[in-house]
Amino acid sequence: MAGSTWAQAWPSRPIRLVVPFPAGGLIDRMARLIGPRLATSLGQPVVVDNKPGVGGHLGAADVARAAPDGYTLLMASPPLTIGPAIYKSLPYQPAQLEPVALLGRVQNVLLVNAKSPVRSVAQLTERARAQPGQLNYGSNGNGTSLHLCMELYKSLTGTQITHVPYRGAAGAMTALLAGEIDVMFDNLPAAVPHIKAGTIRALAVTARERSGTLPDVPTMVEAGVPGFDVTAWFGVAAPAKLPAAVAERLREALAALVTAPDVAAAMQAQGAEPHLLQQEALRQFWAEDAARWAKVASAANIVLDGN
């Protein structure tokens, strides 16, 4: 009875949805897509709060320290499963957060400036091998999936490319457009407008199958990098020990939202694919993703200071 009463009373005030990256990147865009619809469903405002830093972990720490009452939520993404494998220490303990729902998946894409002489992954590999350490790549921060994607590419191709971390993917993209960096991986939804505008060139996508959004762009495997299979994801997490009744109501609202035709269409228009996982299936996915990135980090010998 107490749990039912709590669920009926929740929410009675605005909910804060923390995005651990700056405005403009994939996670921010997905938060601003679902936020207003979640607010309509729950009857209270959902305020998107950008808290970037430490590869997405400052925002995660903010949520981990919050009261487990359903009023502070995290827009979750791969840093949550990557971080424990690569950081000496994090500003929170992974057990302080619990997954609520996975909402979608998205391919990453390998990019160069449209003015670059590099027109294929093979050419990039050849150039990087000929100039070890002289090329540089951008990412949305240390320990993110975009960082690990390039480290995976480097380990599989035996190349040396210098990492230039930014506070978000939008900053790295600005640098690529300005010619300040040579190459980067980005989430497909954020990159598509620039690709279609002809300002950047897509060399390959990162999953096993080609993207329906960019059907003419090969996969990394097709482009000559065997074993390369990576997808990003996004969803919602909360402070651990969220009351079961509140968690269930939140899961129901998110499930209805992500399966709504208009939301699915909006995600697909940006290159993302709705993919709903909850409860045990989500916990299994979370554990498998952590194990995969741990292997990548170990192979690339990545150890970072999270302070």
C-alpha positions as CSV (number, residue, x, y, z in Angstrom):
1,M,0.0,0.0,0.0
2,A,2.8,2.4,0.9
3,G,4.5,1.8,-2.5
4,S,1.2,2.4,-4.3
5,T,0.6,5.6,-2.4
6,W,4.2,6.8,-3.3
7,A,3.7,6.1,-6.9
8,Q,0.4,7.9,-7.0
9,A,2.0,10.9,-5.3
10,W,5.0,10.9,-7.6
11,P,5.8,13.2,-9.3
12,S,4.5,16.3,-7.4
13,R,7.2,18.7,-8.6
14,P,9.5,19.1,-11.6
15,I,11.9,16.3,-12.6
16,R,15.6,17.1,-13.5
17,L,17.0,15.0,-16.3
18,V,20.8,15.4,-16.2
19,V,22.7,15.2,-19.5
20,P,26.4,14.6,-18.8
21,F,27.5,16.3,-22.0
22,P,27.2,19.8,-23.5
23,A,24.2,20.8,-25.6
24,G,24.2,19.7,-29.3
25,G,25.4,16.1,-29.1
26,L,23.4,12.9,-29.4
27,I,22.6,12.4,-25.8
28,D,21.4,16.0,-25.4
29,R,19.3,15.8,-28.5
30,M,17.7,12.6,-27.4
31,A,17.0,14.1,-23.9
32,R,15.3,17.1,-25.5
33,L,13.3,14.7,-27.7
34,I,11.9,12.6,-24.8
35,G,11.8,15.3,-22.1
36,P,8.7,17.2,-23.2
37,R,6.8,13.9,-23.9
38,L,7.8,12.5,-20.6
39,A,6.6,15.6,-18.9
40,T,3.2,15.3,-20.7
41,S,2.9,11.7,-19.5
42,L,3.9,12.4,-15.9
43,G,2.1,15.7,-15.5
44,Q,5.2,17.6,-14.3
45,P,7.9,19.5,-16.1
46,V,11.1,17.6,-17.1
47,V,14.0,20.0,-17.0
48,V,17.1,19.1,-19.0
49,D,20.2,20.0,-17.1
50,N,23.6,19.8,-19.0
51,K,26.5,18.9,-16.6
52,P,29.5,18.0,-18.8
53,G,32.9,16.9,-17.7
54,V,35.2,13.9,-17.1
55,G,33.9,12.1,-20.2
56,G,30.3,12.2,-18.9
57,H,31.1,11.1,-15.3
58,L,30.6,14.5,-13.6
59,G,26.9,14.4,-14.5
60,A,26.7,10.8,-13.5
61,A,28.2,11.6,-10.1
62,D,25.6,14.4,-9.7
63,V,22.8,11.9,-10.1
64,A,24.5,9.2,-8.1
65,R,24.6,11.6,-5.1
66,A,21.0,12.6,-5.5
67,A,18.1,11.3,-3.4
68,P,16.6,8.2,-4.9
69,D,13.1,9.7,-5.1
70,G,12.6,9.9,-8.9
71,Y,13.2,13.7,-9.1
72,T,16.7,13.4,-10.5
73,L,17.4,11.2,-13.5
74,L,20.4,10.6,-15.7
75,M,20.4,10.4,-19.5
76,A,22.5,7.3,-19.6
77,S,25.0,6.3,-22.4
78,P,28.2,4.2,-22.8
79,P,30.4,6.1,-20.4
80,L,28.5,4.3,-17.6
81,T,29.7,0.9,-18.9
82,I,33.1,2.1,-20.1
83,G,34.2,4.1,-17.1
84,P,34.8,1.3,-14.6
85,A,37.2,-0.4,-17.0
86,I,39.4,2.6,-17.8
87,Y,39.4,5.0,-14.8
88,K,41.7,4.5,-11.8
89,S,38.8,6.1,-9.8
90,L,35.5,7.7,-10.6
91,P,33.7,10.5,-8.8
92,Y,31.0,7.9,-7.9
93,Q,30.6,4.2,-7.5
94,P,28.8,2.3,-10.3
95,A,26.6,0.7,-7.7
96,Q,25.2,4.1,-6.9
97,L,23.3,4.1,-10.2
98,E,20.7,1.7,-11.6
99,P,19.4,1.4,-15.1
100,V,15.7,2.2,-15.7
101,A,15.3,1.8,-19.4
102,L,17.4,1.6,-22.6
103,L,15.6,3.6,-25.2
104,G,17.6,3.4,-28.4
105,R,20.8,2.5,-30.2
106,V,22.8,4.3,-32.8
107,Q,25.8,3.6,-35.0
108,N,28.9,5.7,-34.9
109,V,30.6,6.9,-38.1
110,L,34.2,7.6,-39.0
111,L,34.6,11.1,-40.4
112,V,37.1,13.4,-42.1
113,N,36.8,16.9,-43.4
114,A,35.4,17.0,-46.9
115,K,38.7,18.8,-48.0
116,S,40.8,15.9,-46.7
117,P,42.7,13.8,-49.3
118,V,41.6,10.7,-47.3
119,R,38.7,9.1,-49.1
120,S,38.6,5.6,-47.5
121,V,39.5,3.8,-44.3
122,A,42.3,2.1,-46.2
123,Q,43.8,5.4,-47.2
124,L,43.5,6.6,-43.6
125,T,45.3,3.5,-42.3
126,E,48.0,3.9,-44.9
127,R,48.6,7.6,-44.0
128,A,48.5,6.9,-40.3
129,R,51.1,4.1,-40.6
130,A,53.3,6.4,-42.7
131,Q,53.1,9.2,-40.2
132,P,52.9,7.6,-36.8
133,G,51.6,10.0,-34.2
134,Q,51.3,13.0,-36.6
135,L,47.6,12.7,-37.3
136,N,45.2,13.7,-34.5
137,Y,41.6,12.7,-33.7
138,G,38.9,14.4,-31.7
139,S,36.4,12.9,-29.3
140,N,33.7,14.0,-26.9
141,G,36.0,13.3,-23.9
142,N,38.3,10.7,-22.4
143,G,36.5,7.4,-21.8
144,T,33.6,7.9,-24.1
145,S,32.5,5.5,-26.8
146,L,33.9,7.8,-29.5
147,H,37.3,7.8,-27.8
148,L,37.2,4.0,-27.4
149,C,36.1,3.6,-31.0
150,M,39.3,5.2,-32.3
151,E,41.4,3.3,-29.8
152,L,39.8,0.1,-31.1
153,Y,40.6,1.1,-34.7
154,K,44.2,1.9,-33.7
155,S,44.7,-1.4,-32.0
156,L,43.2,-3.4,-34.9
157,T,45.2,-1.5,-37.5
158,G,48.5,-1.0,-35.6
159,T,48.3,2.8,-36.1
160,Q,49.3,5.7,-33.9
161,I,46.9,8.7,-33.9
162,T,47.0,11.4,-31.2
163,H,43.9,12.0,-29.1
164,V,42.5,15.5,-28.6
165,P,39.5,15.3,-26.2
166,Y,36.8,17.9,-26.2
167,R,34.1,18.6,-23.7
168,G,31.5,17.3,-26.1
169,A,31.0,15.9,-29.6
170,A,29.8,19.3,-30.8
171,G,33.2,20.8,-29.9
172,A,35.1,18.0,-31.7
173,M,32.9,18.4,-34.8
174,T,33.6,22.1,-34.8
175,A,37.3,21.3,-34.8
176,L,36.9,18.8,-37.6
177,L,35.0,21.3,-39.7
178,A,37.7,23.9,-39.1
179,G,40.5,21.5,-40.1
180,E,42.0,21.5,-36.6
181,I,41.8,17.7,-36.3
182,D,42.2,15.1,-39.0
183,V,39.6,12.5,-38.1
184,M,37.0,11.5,-35.6
185,F,34.2,9.1,-34.8
186,D,30.8,10.6,-34.1
187,N,27.4,9.4,-33.4
188,L,25.5,9.0,-36.7
189,P,22.6,11.3,-35.9
190,A,24.8,14.3,-35.1
191,A,27.0,13.7,-38.2
192,V,24.3,13.2,-40.8
193,P,23.5,17.0,-41.4
194,H,27.1,17.7,-42.0
195,I,27.5,14.7,-44.3
196,K,24.5,15.7,-46.3
197,A,25.7,19.3,-46.5
198,G,29.0,18.0,-48.0
199,T,31.2,19.6,-45.3
200,I,32.5,16.2,-43.9
201,R,33.1,12.8,-45.5
202,A,31.9,9.6,-44.0
203,L,34.4,6.8,-44.4
204,A,32.6,3.9,-42.6
205,V,29.9,3.1,-40.1
206,T,30.7,1.0,-37.0
207,A,28.1,-1.8,-36.7
208,R,27.9,-5.1,-38.4
209,E,25.4,-3.9,-41.0
210,R,25.2,-0.7,-43.1
211,S,23.0,2.1,-41.9
212,G,19.7,2.7,-43.7
213,T,20.5,6.4,-43.3
214,L,23.8,6.1,-45.2
215,P,23.4,3.0,-47.3
216,D,26.3,3.8,-49.6
217,V,28.8,4.0,-46.7
218,P,30.6,0.7,-45.9
219,T,30.9,-0.8,-42.5
220,M,34.3,-0.8,-40.8
221,V,34.6,-4.6,-41.5
222,E,33.8,-4.0,-45.2
223,A,36.3,-1.2,-45.3
224,G,39.1,-3.6,-44.2
225,V,39.0,-3.6,-40.3
226,P,38.0,-7.1,-39.3
227,G,36.4,-7.5,-35.8
228,F,35.1,-3.9,-35.6
229,D,31.5,-3.9,-34.4
230,V,30.4,-1.0,-32.1
231,T,27.0,0.7,-31.4
232,A,26.3,3.4,-29.0
233,W,23.1,3.5,-26.9
234,F,21.1,5.9,-24.8
235,G,18.5,5.5,-22.0
236,V,17.6,6.6,-18.5
237,A,19.2,5.7,-15.2
238,A,18.5,6.8,-11.6
239,P,20.1,6.8,-8.2
240,A,20.2,3.3,-6.7
241,K,17.3,2.2,-4.5
242,L,14.7,4.0,-6.5
243,P,11.3,3.0,-4.9
244,A,10.0,0.1,-6.9
245,A,6.6,1.7,-7.5
246,V,8.2,4.9,-8.9
247,A,10.6,2.9,-11.0
248,E,7.7,0.9,-12.5
249,R,5.7,4.0,-13.3
250,L,8.7,5.6,-14.9
251,R,9.4,2.5,-17.0
252,E,5.8,2.4,-18.1
253,A,6.0,6.1,-19.2
254,L,9.3,5.6,-21.0
255,A,8.0,2.4,-22.8
256,A,4.9,4.2,-24.0
257,L,7.0,7.1,-25.2
258,V,9.7,5.2,-27.1
259,T,7.1,3.0,-28.9
260,A,5.0,5.9,-30.0
261,P,5.2,6.3,-33.8
262,D,6.1,10.0,-33.6
263,V,9.0,9.4,-31.3
264,A,10.2,6.4,-33.3
265,A,10.1,8.5,-36.5
266,A,11.9,11.4,-34.8
267,M,14.7,9.1,-33.7
268,Q,15.0,7.4,-37.1
269,A,15.0,10.7,-38.8
270,Q,18.2,11.5,-36.9
271,G,19.8,8.1,-37.5
272,A,18.9,6.4,-34.2
273,E,16.9,3.2,-33.8
274,P,14.3,2.8,-31.0
275,H,15.4,-0.2,-28.9
276,L,13.5,-0.7,-25.6
277,L,15.1,-2.8,-22.8
278,Q,13.9,-2.9,-19.2
279,Q,14.6,-4.7,-16.0
280,E,16.6,-8.0,-16.3
281,A,17.2,-7.7,-20.1
282,L,18.6,-4.2,-19.5
283,R,20.8,-5.4,-16.6
284,Q,22.2,-8.2,-18.8
285,F,22.8,-5.7,-21.7
286,W,24.6,-3.4,-19.2
287,A,26.8,-6.2,-18.0
288,E,27.7,-7.4,-21.5
289,D,28.5,-3.9,-22.7
290,A,30.8,-3.3,-19.7
291,A,32.6,-6.6,-20.5
292,R,33.0,-5.6,-24.2
293,W,34.5,-2.2,-23.4
294,A,36.8,-3.7,-20.7
295,K,38.3,-5.9,-23.4
296,V,38.8,-2.9,-25.7
297,A,40.4,-0.8,-22.9
298,S,42.7,-3.7,-21.9
299,A,43.8,-4.2,-25.5
300,A,44.5,-0.5,-25.9
301,N,46.1,-0.2,-22.5
302,I,43.9,2.7,-21.5
303,V,44.1,3.9,-17.9
304,L,42.8,7.3,-17.0
305,D,42.7,9.4,-13.9
306,G,39.0,10.3,-13.1
307,N,39.8,13.0,-10.6
